Structures are given as C-alpha cells and as structure tokens.
Amino acid sequence: MLPIDELSSISPAEMLLQWPRWHRLVALLSGTSAVGGAAPSDSRWSILAEPDRVISESLPGSLFGGNCLPRPRADAGDEPPFLGGYIGYMGYDFGASMHPKAAGVNRPAGKDAPAADEPGAWPQCQMHRCQAALCHDGLKNRWWVVGQPKFAGPLRDMARAVATAKYRQPTDFAIGPVASAWSQQGYTDGVTRAQEHIARGDVYQMNLTHTLAGSFSGSGRALMAHLHSRSHAWFGAYLESPEFGGMRRIYCGQSPELFLKITPRQGGGWLVQTRPMKGTRPLAADDGQRRTAEAELLASEKENAELTMIVDLMRNDLGRVCSPGTVEVTAPRGIEQHGEPRSGVLQATATVQGVLAPGVSLDALLAATLPGGSITGAPKLRAMQLIDEIEPQRRGPYCGVVGFFSECGRVELAMAIRTALVAGPGPNPTMPRTAPVAGSMVADPVLHCDRLESGRLCFPVGAGIVADSVAQAEWEETLAKAAVLEAGRGGGV
C-alpha cells in the first residue's frame, strides 16, 4: 500500500474519464454532500481497478463457501478499506433465489424470458476480481495504490501516466426518448392491486417498480461521470463487463443508500451497519421551498410509518446473525439531501447496527439480509411473492446490492437503485487490434471498453406502497428519482 501524491489534482471522476480505454474498468465513486461540496464520512473512499477475472452467476469460493470472516486487524487505522478482493453486484433475483417460497403463483407471461437487453437478462450476480486498485480518500484528498505488488506496481505507473497525459478523451453519449416499459396506467393499476393485498392483510407495505427505457450510444464512462456530477451519489458504481449471452453490459449506479457495511469494531469483532431509506421529496432549488419540503417529509405520518416498518424488518434480519443484545437503532430518522437541486431528492434515512456473532460467514449474513427490506416490503417473504406476481419484468441487478468485498474482511454494499443498466450487442468490440506501444497512452482509437453502439438504457425506479398511498403521487415519486437521468440526456451529442 503506497500513497501517490502526484495525483492530488485529479478527482475520482476525472480518473474514470482518463482511464486508458483499452483497459476494462470497475469503479466505486463516493460523492459529495449536496450542500457545501464536502465528502460525508459515509462516502469517504473511491476505488478504481482493472479486474483480471470475472465470475458470473455464482460467488467466488475464496470469499464465500461458509467461511467465517477473518479476524479484524488491530492495526488497520486510517488505511483504505479495500486492499484487493472483489467488486461487483448481486441482483434482486439472486437474493430472491435464497427464498424458494418467494415465487408468485401468477407470474406474468414472458417474465421468465426477458429480451437480451432487459435487466432480467443480466447475470444474477457478477464479481470482478481486482488484485490491485487505486483508492481515493475524499476527506484528505489523497490517492493510494493497494493490492498485490505484482499488480499494484503497473497500476501505479499507469496512474502516474494518466496524471501527465495531455490527450483528449471522447465524452459523447446519447440517450434516446425514455418511456416506461410498463406505462403510467400499468403502474398505477399495480399500485391499486398492491393496496388490495394490503387491505386483506397480506402485507403492510410493498415496493413496486417499473423500468424507464430508451436507446443509448456512446461512452459509458462519460454517462457515469455526467450522472455522478449531478447525483453526488454516495455509493456510485461503474462496472464494465465482458460479453455475456451475446451482449455487452455497463452498470452505472447512483445509489444514495447503504445496505451493509462491515468494519472492525473497537474492542474486537465486526460491526455491521445498514441505513434503509423510505420517504422521498424532490430537491427544490429555492432554500425556502427546500426547508418546507424537508419539514413536510419529517412530519409525514405515512413516510414515518414506512421507514419504521423497514427499520423493524432490518432489525429482525440483523438479529439472525448478530450477537444477542447488540442490534440497535442508532439514528431513528433523519433527512438527507442527495444530488443537485431540480435533479436531486430529499431522503428519510435511519441507521441500524449490530455486532456479528462469532463464526458467522458471509453466506449466512447474505442469506439473512438479501434482498433488502427497503426494496421488498413487509413482511418480506409475502411482499416478494407479490412483487413476482404484479411486476411485469424481472428486476435483474436493480434492487440488488453493489459494492466490494475486501480480502481484509471489510465489506461495503449499497442498494442497487438509481441505476442505469446499459446493454448492447456483441461480439465485444473493445479489445484493441494491436497492443499500445510500451509507455504510450495511445491505443486503437476505435475500439474502446466503454463504448456501446445501438444499445439500450434501462433505468428502473420504484416507490413504497402502503394503505394510504395515492397512485398518482407514487408514480410521480418514481419520476423524481429518475430526474438525474433526464438531466443527463442533455450531456451527450
């Protein structure tokens, strides 16, 4: 682990855009506060890496397979949380597969046979092995290179070359007209069906989603940087995947919500934390309107009840794997600002944490908590059955989790929401025909790992439905969550 002080003038988003385009990239970008531009402590670190291996549809046995977490290092101090390991996602359907009884009895026709460019056709999970990475400390504005020396040395040299490169990176992308794949009427009818089940006592709350979709062409990295500059996502994620099932795919996540964070606990053991969100309002540009909306969200009995139900659900989930008496709600409810005015949102958030019981494996932790309660509903199992029955499309990576598993035992996973899923036809045209000259930052100008042509962008969005939900208001809430995408349409040519 070594600092790279000559990179202090380069931001993580700039590094993403400058990354040599003949090298595949995975990145976790931590955003800033919507007010003042500071990096919140919950989104301190950004990580960029070139994976050397990709595992799809299963989890790597080196980190899973029933093994308990390693003993926390007492000397970890202020070092980067990722020291090499895996970066990737586990989709909603992967989490749902851990609950065999969750399958609905009236699944819509065609839901099991999604088109190749729909979210449901993505791998259920995908893990990118990264034996070295660049890590940026947003609080101290300092870059580090971490990982195996064999891989960290070349990565450090590449980063230094990026810092001195004077070439122009293409930043073009175009998003075509975007529309709901379910339609407004279909979604509001779905809200009505969900409320009928609530009235019968099947569930107290249910998360209902739909997918906005349109054409896409251009640079996925440019799309990611553009959206991230407006979302200020605390848990941004960008993943370039090799061809899978005849399609190439790029994941551009702008999540504000922490699902699980595992860190060494002072005094020994591992602390696990989750921060569910329920309750959303558009982020107005006017200070007075913003304060009014914040007060309204804070006082809303409906939104408070939604969050309280999910907090109870997450307490129960963590209680299955944490030592007795350690699970607690450390922050019952607070309002956060995420993104820029007009394209950002206000979010009501709570914090729940506990101490993992000795011997608990990652497998056991994931089985106890996936899928996340904030994107299913309560009770979780019945809500998942109704989601499978009412929603016309499989969710794919959306509403799953995305983040890292470090070899040192640390884990950070965000809810896979506010996410653009971009897919285009293969075969993979990103491999350079000729290798770049040694020491040169110039490779084949046509073949790039981040470019897709004739592709399709899907941006799923959802809202929590309760007994007193108003269907039109829930529809409008989903569109507010997609405002950052609308802002991004003007960023490409």
N, C-alpha and C positions, 0 to 999 in steps of 0.2 A: 504494500500500500504506500503510494508516494503522492505528494502534492504536485500539481502542475501550475505554478504561479503565473506563468506567461499567458494563461488562458483567462485571466481575471476580467478582461474586457469583453468576453464573449458570453452571452446568455445561453441557457439550455436550448431555447427555441432557435437561436442563431446557429448553434452547433448542429441541431437537427437539419437545418437547411443547408449547411455547409458540408454535411457528412458526404463523403465520396459516394456517388450514386451507383457505382458498380459494386458496392458493398451493401448487403442487406442490413436493415436497421430495426432494432426494437428499442423503445424508449418509454420511460415513465417520467412525465413532466409535472412538476409541482408548481402550482400557480401562486399568484399573489392575492392579497386582500383586495376586495373591490374598493376599499377606501384607503387611500394613502400609499398604495403600492407595496406594502410590506409583505414579507413572506410569513404566513402564520406558522406557528410551531408544528401544527398538524400537517403541514405540507412543506417540509423543510428541504427534502432531498429530491433531486432529479437524477435519473440513471439512463445512460445510453450505452448500447452494446451491439456488437455483431455476433449473432449466435452461430455456433459451429454445428448444431444439430437441432432438429425439430421433432418432437414427439406429438402425434395427433391421435385423438380418440382414446388415449389412456394416460395415466400419470406415471412419471418416472419412478422406478422402484428404488432408486438411490435416496429419494427423499420420503417415499411413502412405503406402502407394503407392511404396515403395522409397527414400524419402528417408532420408538418414543423420541421426543425432541432431545437434542444433545444438552449437556449441562451448560447453563449460561456462563459466558466468560466474565470473570470478575474485573478484567482489565479493559473491557470494551470502550469505556469512556465516551469520547465525543467522535468516534470514528464513524465512517459511513455505515448504514445498516445493511447494505448489500456488499458481500465480499466474493461474489461468484455464486452461481446456482441456476435457478430457472425464473424466467419471466414469461407470463402467458395468461391465459384465461380458462375458466371453467364455465361453460354456458349454463343457461337456465335448465335446459333439458338434461344436462349431465347431473345437476343437483337433483332434479326431479326423479332421475333414474334410481336414486338411493331410496326412494319411497315407492315400492311396487304398487301399493294400493292407491296411488295418486291418479292413475289413469282414469279419465272420464268414460262413462258408458255411452255417451252420444257425441263422440269426436266428429267434427265436421269432415265431410268427404274431401279428400285431397290434402288434408293436413299432414298425412304421413308421406306425401310425395311432393315436397316443395320444389319449385323451379331452382335451377342451379345457382341463380344469383340472389335467391331469397335467404334471409337469415337462417331459416330452418335447415338449409343445405350445408351450412358451415360445419366443420368438425365440432363435435360436442365439447371437446376441450383440446387445447393446444399449448404445449410447453416448449419454450425456446431455451436451450442450454447455453449459458453465457459463462465462459471460463475467465473472462475479464470484462471490466466495464469502466466507463467514466462516470464519476459521481460528482454532482454539484451541490454544494451546501448553500442554500438560499439565504440563510441567516448571516453567514460570514463571507458570502461570495467567493468561495474557494473551490477549485476543482481538484479531484483526486483520481488516480488510476488504481484499481483494485483487481485482485484475482491472481491466477497462476502466472508466475514470471514469464513463462514461455509465450503467453498470450498478452500479458499486460505491457511488455516492452514494445512490441509493434503497435499496439493501440495507443500508447503514449506518443510514439513517433508520429503516428497519423494525426493525432490531435494537435501536436505542435505544427505539423504541416498545414492543417486547417487554419490555425491561427495566423499564419503568414500568407496564405493563399489570397490572390487578388483576382480570381476569376468570378464570373457572374453565374449564379445558379438560376436556372429557369424556375419561375414561380407561377406558371399558368395552371389553372384548373377551371373547369366549367361544370356547373350543376344545372341540369335541365329543369323544366317545370316539375314541382314536387306536389304530390297529392296523396291522400290517404288510400292505402290499398284496401281498407275496409269501408270507407266513406263515412261522412258525418252521421248519416242516418243509421248506418250499420252500427256505429259505435254507440250512439245514444240508445238504440234498441238494446244493445248489450248491457248498458247501464240499467235499463229497466229490468232485464232478466236477472241481473245480479241482485237488484233490490227485491225482487220477488223471492229469491232464495234467502235474503236477509230477513224478510218478513216472516218466512217459515221457520226461522231459527237455525238454518243450515250453517250460516257464518255470521259474524258480527261486522266483518269488513272484508273487501276483496279488491285486489289491484287489477285493473282492467287496462289493457294496452292495445294500441294499433300502430301500424307502420306507415310512415311517410316515405315515399319513394320517388326517384327521378333519375334521369340519365347522369352519367359522370364521365369526364375525360380529363386527363392531365396528371399533375403531380399530387400524390397522396401526402407527401411531406408539406407541400405548400398549403393544402387543405388543412392539415393538422395545425400548422403554425398560425394560419389565419383564424381558425375557430378558437384556438387556445388563447390568442391575443384578446379575444372578446369574452370568452367564458371565464378566464382566470382559474380554470379548473384546478382544484387542489390535488386531484388524482387523475391527471391526464395520462392517457396510454396510447401508444402508437406501435403497431405490430405489422411488419411486412412478412407475409407468409409465402412459402414456395407453392407451386401448383399443387392443388388437391382436387381430385374429382374433375379434372379438366378446366378448373377455374383458378385464377389468382385472386388473392384477397388481401385487403388492407383494412386494419382496425384503427379507427380514430376516435378515442374515447375522451369525454369531457366531464368526468364524474366529479360531483362535489361530496359524495357520500362514502365514508369509511365503513367497510363491512367488518373486517377483522384486522387487528394489529397485535402482533405478538412480540413483546420486548422483554429483556431481562429485568427481573424485579429486584429492587434493592432489598437485600436480605436473603436472596436466593429464590430460585424458581422462575416461572414465566408468567407474566401478566398478559391477559388477553382483553382487548377492548373493542367495543363496537359502538357506532354512532348513527343509529337509524334516523331517517328524515321522514316527516309527514307534515304536510301543510306548505303550500306554495302560493306566492303572490308575485306578479310582475314587478321588476325593479324600475321604479319611475326615475326620471332624470331630475325632477324637481324635489328639493330637500323636504319641503312641506308634505308633498304627496307621498314621499317615501316614508316619512315618520308616521303619517296617517295609516298607510298600508301595514307598517310594522306593528302599530298598536292594534289594528284590527285583527291581524293574524295572531298576535299574542293573546287577545281576548276571546278568540273564536272557540266556543264550546265544541263545535264539530271537529275542528282541526286538533284541539287538545285531546279529545276523546280518541281520535285516530292514532295519534302518537302514543298515548297511554297504552292502548291495546298492543301496539307493536313493541313497546318497551317491555311489557309483561311477557310477550312471546319470546323476546330475546333473552330476558332473564331466565326463562324456563330452559331455553336451548343451552345457554352457557352453564346453567346449573347441572346439566348432564355430564359435563366434562371438567368442571371446576371443583376445587376443594370445598366442602360444606362450610357455609357461613361467609364465604369470600365474595360472592356475587353481590354487587351493589350498584345503585343508580347514582353516579357522581354528579351528574348535571341533568335534572329532570326535564328542562325545556328552555331553549334559548333560540333567538332569531339571528340567522346569519345572512350576509349578503354575498351572493356569488355572481360574478360577471359584471359587465358594464351596464349602465342604465339603458333601458329600452330593449336590450337583448338578454339581460340577466334576470335573476329571481331572488326573492327572499325565501328562506327555508327555515322551518321549525325543526330543531335537532335536539336529541337527547344523547347522553353518554352512559353506557353500561359497561362494567368491567368485572373481572374476577381473576383468581389465581388458578392456573391449570393444575389439576390433580397430578401427583407424581405418576409417571408411566404412561400418560395419555399420548397417543400417537396423532399425527396429522390426519390420518384416515378417520380416526374416531372423532376428532374435532370437526372435520368437514361433514361427516355423516350426521352429526348433531345439529349443525347450523345451516347447511345448504338445503334448499335455496333460502335467501334472506327473507325475513319476515316482512320487511317493508315493501317487497315486490310480490308477495303472495297474498297475505291477509291472515285473518284469524277466525277460527282455528286453522292452522297451516294446512293440514292434510286435506280437509274439505275444501278450502279455498283453492288448492292446487287442482283438485278434481274439477271444480267449476271453471277454472281458467282453461283447462284442457277441453272442456265441453263448449264453452262460449266463444273463446277467441278463435278466429278462422285460420290463423297461421301459427306455426311453431316459432318460439322466440329466438332460438339459436343462442349466440353469445349474449344477446341482450337479456338483462335481468339476472345474468350470472355474476361472476366476480372476475376481476382482473388485477394483476399485481405481481409481486415477487415472492419467491421462497429462497432465502439465502442459506448457503451451506453452514453458516454460523448458528442457524436456528431461528433467526428473525424472519417474520412474515408480515407482509402488508398487502391486503386485498381490499379493493374498492368495489362498490356495486357497479356493475356494468350498465350504467344508464347514461343518458345524454350522449349517445354513441352513434357515429356514422360508420356503417358497415359497407365497404365498397368492394365490389366484385366485378371481374371482367374475364373474358375467355382466355384460355391458354392456347397453345403451349407458352410457357414462361419466356417472354422476350427480353428478360432483364439481364441475362448473362452476357458479358462483353465477348465479342468475337475474338478479340486479341487482348492479352493482358496489358495493363499500362506499363510504360517504361519505368524501371526501378527509380524510385524517388520522385516520380512525376505525379501530379494531381489530375492528369488528363487521361481519360479513357475513351472508349467508344462514345461519341456524343449522342447516339440514337438510343442505345439500349441501357435502360435505367431501371433499378429495382423499385423505384417509387412511382413509375408511370403506368397508367391504365388507359386504354382507349376503348371506346364502345362499351363502357362499363355501366354499372347501375349502383346508385347510392340508396341505402335504406337507413332510415333514422326512426327507430321505434320510440314511442312515447306512451306514458300511462298516467293513471291517477287512481287514488284510493277511493273506493265506493263504500258508502255507509247508508244507513236508512234514510237520512235526510239530505242525501246528495241531490243536486239538481243536474240533470243530464247535460243541459247546455253549458252549465258552469264547469262541469268536469271536462267536457270537450275543449272548452277554452283554456282550461289549465294545462291540458296536454300541448296545446299550441304554444302557450307561453314557454314551456320547457324546450320547444323547438325554435324559439326566436333566434338563438345563436346561429342556427342553420340558415335561417332566412337572411341574417346579416352576412353570412358567408357567401351567399350567392353573388354578391357584388364584387367579390375578391378575385374572381377568375375571369379570364378572357377566352 
